[in-house]
């Protein structure tokens, strides 16, 4: 990690800065706007997710053809491809219930704090609690599996 | 113009706040992800931060697997908070105005030293309980709105398409039920 390019962290910060400004400008950082979308009162949010995905689709398609390796890490350009299993459906459904109840998702919650919404700390606290619950449970399960396998 | 493709009344009911602030904001979200990808090759999502940050305080194996990326994920999140704060200082405060920006009527604006900040009206119990489910679900489901929705879909990942479809449909159903039960805001 000490070999990281000196511009690595500054670039991550600038990327986050643009990302967060966009979430503020689009009002996706406001739970009310997300709830209005999910309640079919304002479909504008489709343009936030769609607009962002169009830009990444172009970037992820074009950049690997222009350059061999990323300048700040030396890594090759890959795509974000995750394996499919039932966790995608189970986790997606649990996330959906939470998103529909609160109107907030992780990135938008960080941005919401930035626009002054201190009340969103409730959601952020909840997200850490939820992430801890599933991580604790899955870590314990992984360990008990390993120890069972070791005993056999 | 997109406006002219619809009957004005229909457009008005589908997009009461117009589409430009949404589209411009979305393009910027994508641009932020693209800048990080161009420099580092990383397709960044926002929800891994929750687990990677827990690795500072918990030795559980599930969190420790993210030790290598936890530092930059903190920087990414601080960037998101700062970027939204720049928006609050400029556009939300009226210092910068644009025909592409529709101010909106949700929540409460309050003033701190000449800067317009914003507060939600959504009740804390909804945020906290919903937050817990978001924390569990995004981590089990391998991604959130940015990981699956922006980077995954942008990668043409079938897993991400299915993930987005799942959380979108369930979220619509949940929000409709909560509204029907008379919970507001």
Interface residues (C-beta under 8 A of the other chain):
Chain A: X1 X7 X8 X9 X11 X12 X13 X14 X15 X16 X17 X18 X19 X20 X21 X22 X23 X24 X25 X26 X27 X28 X29 X30 X31 X32 X33 X35 X36 X38 X39 X40 X41 X42 X43 X44 X45 X46 X47 X48 X49 X50 X51 X52 X53 X54 X55 X56 X57 X58 X59 X60 X63 X69 X70 X71 X72 X73 X75 X76 X77 X78 X79 X80 X81 X82 X83 X84 X87 X88 X89 X90 X91 X92 X93 X94 X95 X96 X97 X98 X99 X100 X101 X102 X103 X104 X105 X106 X107 X108 X109 X110 X111 X112 X113 X114 X115 X116 X117 X118 X119 X120 X122 X123 X124 X125 X126 X127 X128 X129 X130 X131 X132 X133 X134 X135 X136 X138 X139 X142 X143
Chain B: X14 X15 X16 X17 X18 X19 X21 X22 X23 X24 X25 X26 X27 X28 X29 X30 X31 X32 X33 X34 X35 X36 X37 X38 X39 X40 X41 X42 X43 X44 X45 X46 X47 X49 X50 X51 X53 X54 X58 X60 X61 X62 X63 X68 X71 X72 X75 X76 X77 X78 X79 X80 X81 X82 X83 X84 X85 X86 X87 X88 X91 X92 X101 X104 X106 X107 X110 X112 X115 X116 X117 X118 X119 X120 X121 X122 X124 X125 X126 X127 X128 X129 X130 X131 X132 X133 X134 X135 X136 X137 X138 X139 X140 X141 X142 X143 X144 X145 X146 X147 X148 X149 X150 X151 X152 X153 X154 X155 X156 X157 X158 X159 X160 X162 X163 X164 X166 X167 X168 X169 X170 X171 X172 X173 X174 X175 X176 X178 X179 X185
